[in-house]
Amino acid sequence: MISKEEVKHIAKLARIGLTEAEIKKFQKELSSILDYFDALKEVDVLKVEPTFHSAEHFFEKKLEIMREDKNKAQSIEIVRKLREAVPDKEKGYVKVKSVLKSN
């Protein structure tokens, strides 16, 4: 089992604070994940061909997996109603709160 100190170290690297209860919880959960990796190590994959992409068969068969990015035409009335519903506007654009802070 992973130690409490290791959990604290991981939390410090991730820059998150953990309570004592969370440390115990993550100790069990991280240990479970590592145990699963140990189980995967025992799987015989010698006869399995490696792939370079999870959707490789789409590329081989030339299947279309991407859609074209098209603008849908909207009625002027719908656009007007949406603009009226927006609480904060500036110069015809929707004004939103900043998500990045400058130092």
C-alpha positions as CSV (number, residue, x, y, z in Angstrom):
1,M,0.0,0.0,0.0
2,I,1.1,3.5,-0.8
3,S,2.2,5.4,2.3
4,K,0.6,8.6,3.7
5,E,3.9,10.4,3.0
6,E,3.7,9.5,-0.6
7,V,0.2,10.7,-0.9
8,K,1.2,14.0,0.8
9,H,4.1,14.3,-1.7
10,I,1.9,13.7,-4.7
11,A,-0.6,16.3,-3.3
12,K,2.2,18.8,-2.9
13,L,3.4,18.2,-6.5
14,A,-0.2,18.7,-7.7
15,R,-0.4,21.8,-5.4
16,I,-3.6,20.6,-3.7
17,G,-4.4,20.5,0.0
18,L,-5.8,17.4,1.5
19,T,-7.5,16.7,4.8
20,E,-6.5,13.7,6.9
21,A,-9.6,11.9,5.7
22,E,-8.8,12.6,2.1
23,I,-5.2,11.4,2.6
24,K,-6.6,8.1,3.8
25,K,-9.1,7.9,1.0
26,F,-6.4,8.6,-1.7
27,Q,-4.0,6.2,0.0
28,K,-6.5,3.4,-0.7
29,E,-7.5,4.6,-4.2
30,L,-4.0,5.2,-5.4
31,S,-2.9,1.8,-4.0
32,S,-5.8,0.2,-5.9
33,I,-4.8,1.8,-9.1
34,L,-1.2,0.6,-8.7
35,D,-2.4,-2.9,-7.9
36,Y,-4.4,-2.8,-11.2
37,F,-1.2,-1.9,-13.1
38,D,0.5,-4.9,-11.5
39,A,-2.3,-7.1,-12.7
40,L,-1.9,-5.7,-16.2
41,K,1.8,-6.5,-16.2
42,E,0.8,-10.2,-16.0
43,V,-1.2,-10.1,-19.3
44,D,0.5,-11.9,-22.2
45,V,0.6,-9.3,-25.0
46,L,3.4,-10.9,-27.1
47,K,1.1,-11.9,-29.9
48,V,-0.7,-8.6,-30.0
49,E,0.3,-6.1,-32.7
50,P,0.9,-2.6,-31.4
51,T,-1.2,0.2,-32.7
52,F,-0.2,3.9,-33.1
53,H,-3.7,5.3,-32.6
54,S,-6.9,4.1,-30.9
55,A,-8.9,4.8,-34.1
56,E,-6.5,3.2,-36.4
57,H,-9.2,1.1,-38.1
58,F,-11.0,4.3,-39.1
59,F,-8.0,5.6,-41.0
60,E,-7.3,2.2,-42.7
61,K,-10.9,2.1,-44.0
62,K,-11.0,5.8,-44.7
63,L,-14.1,6.3,-42.6
64,E,-15.2,9.8,-42.0
65,I,-14.7,10.5,-38.2
66,M,-14.8,14.2,-38.4
67,R,-17.7,16.4,-39.4
68,E,-17.4,19.6,-41.3
69,D,-17.7,22.7,-39.2
70,K,-20.7,24.5,-40.6
71,N,-22.4,27.7,-39.5
72,K,-26.2,27.2,-39.1
73,A,-28.3,30.0,-40.3
74,Q,-30.5,31.4,-37.5
75,S,-33.5,33.7,-37.8
76,I,-33.0,37.3,-36.9
77,E,-35.7,37.0,-34.3
78,I,-33.9,34.2,-32.4
79,V,-30.6,36.1,-32.5
80,R,-32.4,39.2,-31.1
81,K,-34.0,37.3,-28.3
82,L,-30.7,35.7,-27.3
83,R,-28.9,39.0,-27.3
84,E,-31.7,40.5,-25.1
85,A,-31.4,37.6,-22.6
86,V,-27.6,38.2,-22.1
87,P,-27.1,40.1,-18.9
88,D,-23.9,41.9,-19.9
89,K,-23.0,43.2,-23.3
90,E,-20.3,45.4,-24.7
91,K,-20.1,46.7,-28.3
92,G,-22.4,44.0,-29.6
93,Y,-20.5,41.2,-27.9
94,V,-21.4,39.1,-24.9
95,K,-19.3,40.2,-22.0
96,V,-18.0,37.4,-19.7
97,K,-15.9,37.4,-16.5
98,S,-12.2,36.9,-17.0
99,V,-10.9,33.4,-16.3
100,L,-7.2,34.3,-16.3
101,K,-5.6,36.8,-13.9
102,S,-2.5,38.8,-14.8
103,N,0.1,39.2,-12.0
